[in-house]
Amino acid sequence: MKTIGFIGTGNMGGALAKAAFRSHKADAILLANRTRTKAEKLAEIVNGTVVDNKEVARKADYIFLGIEPQGVEELLEEIMPVLDQRKDRYVIVSMMAGNPLAKLEKHFGKVPIIRITPNMPTAVGSGVSLYVTNDQVTKEENEYFYQLMEPSGLVEESDEATMAHAGGVKGCGPAFAAMFVEALADGAVAVGLPREKAYRYAAQMLKGTAEMLLETGEHPGVLKDSVCSPGGSTIQGVRMLEQSGFRAAVINAVIATFEKKF
Ligand SMILES: NC(=O)c1ccc[n+]([C@@H]2O[C@H](COP(=O)([O-])OP(=O)(O)OC[C@H]3O[C@@H](n4cnc5c(N)ncnc54)[C@H](OP(=O)(O)O)[C@@H]3O)[C@@H](O)[C@H]2O)c1
């Protein structure tokens, strides 16, 4: 019997709680949030029980931390006395940005710790989440955690360097992709397409293109070339994007996110 607890049930905590619910691997889900009504709404969806932070710390086998990183010191003051009393095994799961395993071990001590970096589309089961474990996590705990998170989308065990290198693409990428959809739609509106249709068609196009790339495993250039018929309109659009520095802008955006210091 595994009890899965969440402290902080905002966008990401809520998304991972939904994944845990859909996995059918959680025997009980405990939810604690500063604003209780948020946890109450989520509890209806995931068949969870609303409790306080200390109760999650006391009872959960896996304790997910979905609060903002700047709130961790205050939370530690509240829950460490409870965790220190526990004689049974528990796993800390942190989704807090900018908190590597070494820092989490300073906070929680040498207990089993998993660090996961979900992204926004996790909320609709199409996320990309990388995770790392410290040396206290057993193979069984690792496997169980993977199964628990699998309904959130692509879930991969990783290392912290890869997590850092992937952040711009998978973590910040949804913002860039949404800007691309917005810009495509603006262009379509400029030539006469109603805005609601323009957003819907652009988003579906992005989804379909992503699905094709994932399914075929082909180089993105192959797909681009196959859309550009000789003398056609697509290659004229490609010419304009290249002239406007589209690729350089995207490459520089990803590098800028990597170089941002906290
Ligand atoms: N958003 C992303 O794309 C993303 C991606 C990867 C990782 N993360 C990480 O995920 C974490 C959550 O991000 P988010 O986007 O989900 O933020 P969010 O929607 O603001 O959620 C944070 C939640 O934590 C609650 N909270 C804050 N302090 C608390 C405390 N002491 N006890 C109980 N609950 C508390 C907040 O309650 P209230 O309802 O009162 O505000 C809020 O519901 C952050 O650490 C972030 O770095 C986010």
The ligand as an SDF file (V2000), in Angstrom:
LIG
                    3D

 48 52  0  0  0  0  0  0  0  0999 V2000
    5.4970   25.7490  -14.2470 N   0  0  0  0  0  0  0  0  0  0  0  0
    6.4380   25.0150  -14.8480 C   0  0  0  0  0  0  0  0  0  0  0  0
    6.5400   24.9200  -16.0860 O   0  0  0  0  0  0  0  0  0  0  0  0
    7.4130   24.2380  -13.9900 C   0  0  0  0  0  0  0  0  0  0  0  0
    8.2380   23.3060  -14.5990 C   0  0  0  0  0  0  0  0  0  0  0  0
    9.1160   22.5670  -13.8100 C   0  0  0  0  0  0  0  0  0  0  0  0
    9.1590   22.7750  -12.4380 C   0  0  0  0  0  0  0  0  0  0  0  0
    8.3720   23.7220  -11.8690 N   0  0  0  0  0  0  0  0  0  0  0  0
    8.4470   23.8980  -10.4100 C   0  0  0  0  0  0  0  0  0  0  0  0
    7.2540   23.4150   -9.8560 O   0  0  0  0  0  0  0  0  0  0  0  0
    6.9710   24.1210   -8.6480 C   0  0  0  0  0  0  0  0  0  0  0  0
    5.5510   24.6250   -8.7120 C   0  0  0  0  0  0  0  0  0  0  0  0
    5.4070   25.4540   -9.8410 O   0  0  0  0  0  0  0  0  0  0  0  0
    3.9490   25.7950  -10.3860 P   0  0  0  0  0  0  0  0  0  0  0  0
    4.1290   26.3640  -11.7380 O   0  0  0  0  0  0  0  0  0  0  0  0
    3.0540   24.6400  -10.1620 O   0  0  0  0  0  0  0  0  0  0  0  0
    3.5610   26.9670   -9.3610 O   0  0  0  0  0  0  0  0  0  0  0  0
    2.1340   27.2830   -8.7250 P   0  0  0  0  0  0  0  0  0  0  0  0
    1.0580   26.9780   -9.6990 O   0  0  0  0  0  0  0  0  0  0  0  0
    2.2420   28.6650   -8.1600 O   0  0  0  0  0  0  0  0  0  0  0  0
    2.0270   26.2410   -7.5190 O   0  0  0  0  0  0  0  0  0  0  0  0
    2.6690   26.3820   -6.2860 C   0  0  0  0  0  0  0  0  0  0  0  0
    1.6660   25.9170   -5.2390 C   0  0  0  0  0  0  0  0  0  0  0  0
    2.3170   25.7740   -3.9840 O   0  0  0  0  0  0  0  0  0  0  0  0
    1.4400   26.2620   -2.9760 C   0  0  0  0  0  0  0  0  0  0  0  0
    2.2400   26.6050   -1.8100 N   0  0  0  0  0  0  0  0  0  0  0  0
    3.1610   27.5740   -1.6980 C   0  0  0  0  0  0  0  0  0  0  0  0
    3.7400   27.5370   -0.4790 N   0  0  0  0  0  0  0  0  0  0  0  0
    3.1500   26.5150    0.1950 C   0  0  0  0  0  0  0  0  0  0  0  0
    3.3140   25.9610    1.4860 C   0  0  0  0  0  0  0  0  0  0  0  0
    4.2180   26.4350    2.3540 N   0  0  0  0  0  0  0  0  0  0  0  0
    2.5470   24.9200    1.8360 N   0  0  0  0  0  0  0  0  0  0  0  0
    1.6170   24.3990    0.9830 C   0  0  0  0  0  0  0  0  0  0  0  0
    1.4300   24.8850   -0.2620 N   0  0  0  0  0  0  0  0  0  0  0  0
    2.1840   25.9210   -0.6540 C   0  0  0  0  0  0  0  0  0  0  0  0
    0.7560   27.4370   -3.6220 C   0  0  0  0  0  0  0  0  0  0  0  0
   -0.4380   27.7140   -2.9180 O   0  0  0  0  0  0  0  0  0  0  0  0
   -1.3890   28.9670   -3.2510 P   0  0  0  0  0  0  0  0  0  0  0  0
   -2.5840   28.3560   -3.9220 O   0  0  0  0  0  0  0  0  0  0  0  0
   -1.7300   29.5670   -1.9300 O   0  0  0  0  0  0  0  0  0  0  0  0
   -0.6280   29.9230   -4.1110 O   0  0  0  0  0  0  0  0  0  0  0  0
    0.5300   26.9220   -5.0430 C   0  0  0  0  0  0  0  0  0  0  0  0
   -0.6940   26.2200   -5.1700 O   0  0  0  0  0  0  0  0  0  0  0  0
    8.0060   25.2360   -8.5330 C   0  0  0  0  0  0  0  0  0  0  0  0
    8.9930   24.8650   -7.5960 O   0  0  0  0  0  0  0  0  0  0  0  0
    8.6080   25.3270   -9.9310 C   0  0  0  0  0  0  0  0  0  0  0  0
    9.9600   25.6900   -9.8720 O   0  0  0  0  0  0  0  0  0  0  0  0
    7.4810   24.4350  -12.6070 C   0  0  0  0  0  0  0  0  0  0  0  0
  1  2  1  0
  2  3  2  0
  2  4  1  0
  4  5  1  0
  4 48  2  0
  5  6  2  0
  6  7  1  0
  7  8  2  0
  8  9  1  0
  8 48  1  0
  9 10  1  0
  9 46  1  0
 10 11  1  0
 11 12  1  0
 11 44  1  0
 12 13  1  0
 13 14  1  0
 14 15  2  0
 14 16  1  0
 14 17  1  0
 17 18  1  0
 18 19  2  0
 18 20  1  0
 18 21  1  0
 21 22  1  0
 22 23  1  0
 23 24  1  0
 23 42  1  0
 24 25  1  0
 25 26  1  0
 25 36  1  0
 26 27  1  0
 26 35  1  0
 27 28  2  0
 28 29  1  0
 29 30  1  0
 29 35  2  0
 30 31  1  0
 30 32  2  0
 32 33  1  0
 33 34  2  0
 34 35  1  0
 36 37  1  0
 36 42  1  0
 37 38  1  0
 38 39  2  0
 38 40  1  0
 38 41  1  0
 42 43  1  0
 44 45  1  0
 44 46  1  0
 46 47  1  0
M  CHG  2   8   1  16  -1
M  END
$$$$
